[in-house]
Amino acid sequence: MEMKQRILVVEDEEALVVGLRYALVRAGYDVVVARDGAEALKRLRADAPDLVLLDVMLPRKSGFEVLAQARRDGCRAPIVLLTSKNQEIDKIQGLDSGADDYITKPFSLGELLARIRARLRRASPADEAPDELVLGVAVIDLRAMRVTRDGVVEDLSLREVDMLKLLWRERGRPVSRERFLEEVWGHERFPTTRTVDQHMVKLRQKVEHDPAEPRHLLTAFGVGYRLEP
Ligand code: CA
């Protein structure tokens, strides 16, 4: 029997708890609920959820405090913030403090479920990219975020690392621009498929011996890109 993935919902608004629980159970997840920060930290330790939906506006302890404490406690599960405020400062604060994504209330359940799927896919250990990828003459250290090619060392951005991880997971298969946007740019509002192309240009310059004739980061015409190991 396949183990259900467990989602911890941290939310004090009862109507939202009911709606979320219903939708998540229907989507096949095991759901645990905490209604304040202290309970959330307890549930994190006791239930080891695969993903956490964390409301920012909680009684007593804020979602940000819970987030920081959870990361200090060694929680590595993806955490998606539920925020009712739509201010840039909150987004930056949330992502800086260790959240993986956030979604602004009111949100559609379809969008929330898509974000959850994307985060769980990324977090799945079976899909984990190795620390080091070797693509032709390039040796890529994904943890140190560095690529060494033809004796030259260059830093990789977090986006570039995430793009490489996604490409590696799907190696040999095309990855659409839309999927890059969903999985790598998930929390941003206005990236376009052009953004993906611009990042790919840079990535090829760092990884490919001849960026004009790429051998590993290939174009999948009409779709997106494909990694050829
Ligand atoms: Ca709340």
Residues whose N, C-alpha, C, O or C-beta is under 5 A from the ligand:
A	BS01	CA	D12 E13 D55 M57 L58
